[in-house]
């Protein structure tokens, strides 16, 4: 099966070599933020963008991080305030810590809707009935953007929200002949376990897990309980939710490479070659409201050295292994455990 994301990205990049396209967009982004954002003007003070001739030059630029969103978020915006369509507030240390605020224009959200439309075709088709176990009522929320993408796909759409009553959610699946759903690993596994206890006969074609770290044990248990394929999505609010998604081969994330440029860096900030574990860093290539350049995600992962069976065009990121804040040693221990099993 042809990877639908490959065809989509090939069209978005006008058939250019992906690295050539990404470098052009990186330079455009640097020129854009340098002329429009108070934060980036100061960050790049003394830097002549015209001297950046390669990714090696680009890698010398400073990183941005969650602390910048907290301390300087309003100064990172590149458009007039009235063009901001959605502001997401994230508390990093409970309710007492200063929040991160991420700003999106309507065009920024459209980019994610477009990704969700094409990315979901890796998992479902127009004949599926798809249940959404994510918040969706607030405009611009991840569930809302997903619904808007699915409408373009033409499948049956069943927004449900977070599960509070597992029996009710299970009966909803049976009543509406749900064939696929999306939710967080903890929520979906609990639903699968309890509906089994309730005697509900549920068999799905596919499940998409997102929002948080996805243990391999959870994936295997869901495959057994619901006799389905389990796909995984990688994203975060700072990416406007969408980053990468599995295809039918379940070998890793196919990344949203026309809109995001990814790096893997060491603790000291050195860019690592494919195959080596480090921190995931990304740069937005097409965002207008609050572009992020070399943003440190705090996630621990790596790019594979081989392509997926479905593509020789898109890079393949291995499943993110956890948060660096939890300790690199702990994450590496988990990697070693998975390798043995």
Secondary structure, DSSP 8 states (H G I E B T S, - for coil): ---HHHHHHHHHTTT--HHHHHHHHHHHHHHHHHHH-HHHHHHTTT--GGG--SHHHHTTS--B-HHHHHHHGGGG--S-GGGEEEEEEEESSTTTS-EEEEEEEHHHHHHHHHHHHHHHTTT--TT-EEEE-S--SSTTSHHHHHHHHHHHHT-EEEE--S-S-HHHHHHHHHHTT--EEEEEHHHHHHHHHHHHHTT-----SEEEEESS---HHHHHHHHHHH--EEEEEE--GGGTS--EE--TT-SSEEE-TTTEEEEEE-TTS-B--TT--EEEEEEESS-SSS--SSEEEEEEE-B-SS--TT-SSS-EE----EEGGG-HHHHHHHHHHHHH-
